[in-house]
Amino acid sequence: MKFQLETEDHSKISDLCGPTNSILKQIEEELDIKISNRGANFKIKGDLHHSKLGKNIILKIYQDLEANKKVEPSDVHLYLRKGINNLDKMEDKNTNKQLITTPKVVVSPNPGNQEDYIKIIKNNVLTFGIGPAGTGKTYLAVAVAVQQFISGEVEKILLVRPAVEAGEKLGFLPGDLSQKVDPYLRPLYDALFEMLGFKETSQLIERNIIEVVPLAFMRGRTLNNSFIILDESQNATVEQMKMFLTRFGFGSKVVVTGDITQIDLPKDVLSGLVHSLEVLKNVKDVGLVEFYAKDVVRHGLVQKIVEAYDNHNK
């Protein structure tokens, strides 16, 4: 397949190819194709569909560069993931029906499992998002929570995590209880800051409209008209999970995320996530989305690491 860029800006073509052709090599490696170019003239060898996708990605990157947008390897990886999940076309953010609009950012889920995840969250009272790190399970759930809060569909957001980490005990961490648990909740704060802004998030937390709390603090509460997310739920015990899943009341929506391959509980303690998936598998109004290595949207090496571990454990 041969094609030519509409304009020939040598500086931007150099940025398109990347240092020592690193960007072209990234595309070649992911799609199993060969790319060569002389200035604005490109040639791609390989599977027709993959070649077409490679061309689309190159044109997209060049379009970004012409708009003076800096292109990072993570951007290239994202374009590849979107394209591989939908080889017939590159996803256009403006026509994506599952766009999530928040005050600071517009979140566009990838085709496939991420889009299904958003649909299932919106159509079910309780949704489980299960899979490896980097697949967007928590980030997308927080985005939907913020969107529904801004639109008035819920009145409160609760972000919950078990305070458990491999080989660590809270008592060994410095500071008071709040300072001890903050490191476990930091990823949730970061997502909120990105979507609402630091000032707005801080004000909502001060007014207890947004709560970011350890799982143990949920006991005895009943929450109506709330969007509740339990993150890292693989580290909840069976008793904690049952307690959590009986906390929500009328008008509430619950999302439970976790990775059953990274359980940090003692070996003789059953994960509440694993147990709940079995117990609730035939219950209506409970949705489940399983993410896989192909859904990882972090550095390309992260996807390869996840796949290597999956293959090793088979």
GINORPE-V64281 format. One record per pair of residues at least 24 apart in sequence whose C-alpha atoms are under 7 Angstrom apart, sorted by sequence separation. I is the first residue (numbers start at 1). J is the second residue. D is the distance in whole Angstrom. If there is no record, write none. Layout:
I & J & D
I & J & D
This chain:
161 & 185 & 7
219 & 243 & 7
223 & 247 & 6
224 & 248 & 6
233 & 257 & 6
234 & 258 & 5
86 & 111 & 7
222 & 247 & 5
223 & 248 & 5
224 & 249 & 4
225 & 250 & 6
226 & 251 & 7
227 & 252 & 6
228 & 253 & 6
229 & 254 & 6
230 & 255 & 6
231 & 256 & 6
232 & 257 & 6
233 & 258 & 5
234 & 259 & 6
85 & 111 & 6
218 & 244 & 7
221 & 247 & 6
222 & 248 & 6
223 & 249 & 5
224 & 250 & 5
225 & 251 & 4
226 & 252 & 5
227 & 253 & 5
228 & 254 & 5
229 & 255 & 5
230 & 256 & 5
231 & 257 & 5
232 & 258 & 5
234 & 260 & 6
27 & 54 & 7
85 & 112 & 6
222 & 249 & 6
224 & 251 & 6
225 & 252 & 4
226 & 253 & 6
227 & 254 & 6
228 & 255 & 6
229 & 256 & 6
230 & 257 & 6
231 & 258 & 6
232 & 259 & 7
82 & 110 & 6
224 & 252 & 5
235 & 263 & 6
82 & 111 & 6
159 & 188 & 7
234 & 263 & 6
235 & 264 & 6
53 & 83 & 6
235 & 265 & 6
241 & 272 & 5
8 & 40 & 5
238 & 270 & 7
237 & 270 & 6
238 & 271 & 6
53 & 87 & 7
237 & 271 & 5
238 & 272 & 4
5 & 40 & 5
236 & 271 & 6
237 & 272 & 4
4 & 40 & 5
5 & 41 & 7
235 & 271 & 6
236 & 272 & 5
4 & 41 & 5
234 & 271 & 6
236 & 273 & 7
238 & 275 & 7
3 & 41 & 6
4 & 42 & 6
49 & 87 & 7
234 & 272 & 7
3 & 42 & 5
234 & 273 & 5
2 & 42 & 6
3 & 43 & 7
233 & 273 & 6
2 & 43 & 4
102 & 143 & 7
1 & 43 & 6
2 & 44 & 6
1 & 44 & 5
100 & 143 & 7
1 & 45 & 6
100 & 144 & 7
102 & 146 & 6
16 & 61 & 7
102 & 147 & 6
16 & 62 & 6
101 & 147 & 6
100 & 147 & 7
142 & 191 & 7
163 & 214 & 6
139 & 191 & 6
157 & 209 & 6
158 & 210 & 6
159 & 211 & 6
160 & 212 & 6
161 & 213 & 7
162 & 214 & 6
12 & 65 & 6
156 & 209 & 5
157 & 210 & 5
158 & 211 & 5
159 & 212 & 5
160 & 213 & 5
161 & 214 & 5
162 & 215 & 5
156 & 210 & 6
157 & 211 & 6
158 & 212 & 6
159 & 213 & 6
160 & 214 & 6
161 & 215 & 5
160 & 215 & 6
156 & 225 & 7
157 & 226 & 6
158 & 227 & 6
159 & 228 & 6
160 & 229 & 6
161 & 230 & 6
155 & 225 & 6
156 & 226 & 5
157 & 227 & 5
158 & 228 & 5
159 & 229 & 5
160 & 230 & 5
161 & 231 & 5
162 & 232 & 7
154 & 225 & 5
155 & 226 & 6
156 & 227 & 6
157 & 228 & 6
158 & 229 & 6
159 & 230 & 6
160 & 231 & 6
161 & 232 & 6
162 & 233 & 7
164 & 235 & 6
154 & 226 & 5
161 & 233 & 7
154 & 227 & 6
162 & 235 & 6
162 & 236 & 6
145 & 227 & 6
104 & 194 & 7
105 & 195 & 6
104 & 195 & 5
103 & 195 & 6
104 & 196 & 6
102 & 195 & 6
103 & 196 & 6
104 & 197 & 7
138 & 231 & 7
102 & 196 & 7
166 & 264 & 5
165 & 264 & 6
164 & 264 & 7
141 & 255 & 7
138 & 257 & 7
137 & 257 & 6
126 & 253 & 6
127 & 254 & 6
128 & 255 & 6
129 & 256 & 6
130 & 257 & 6
131 & 258 & 7
132 & 259 & 5
125 & 253 & 5
126 & 254 & 5
127 & 255 & 5
128 & 256 & 5
129 & 257 & 5
130 & 258 & 5
131 & 259 & 5
125 & 254 & 6
126 & 255 & 6
127 & 256 & 6
128 & 257 & 6
129 & 258 & 7
130 & 259 & 6
135 & 291 & 7
126 & 285 & 6
127 & 286 & 6
128 & 287 & 6
129 & 288 & 6
130 & 289 & 6
131 & 290 & 6
132 & 291 & 7
125 & 285 & 6
126 & 286 & 5
127 & 287 & 4
128 & 288 & 5
129 & 289 & 5
130 & 290 & 5
131 & 291 & 4
132 & 292 & 7
135 & 295 & 5
124 & 285 & 5
125 & 286 & 7
126 & 287 & 6
127 & 288 & 6
128 & 289 & 6
129 & 290 & 6
130 & 291 & 6
131 & 292 & 6
132 & 293 & 7
135 & 296 & 4
124 & 286 & 6
134 & 296 & 5
135 & 297 & 6
124 & 287 & 6
134 & 297 & 6
134 & 298 & 6
120 & 287 & 6
117 & 289 & 6
113 & 289 & 7
113 & 291 & 7
78 & 297 & 6
77 & 300 & 6
74 & 298 & 7
74 & 299 & 6
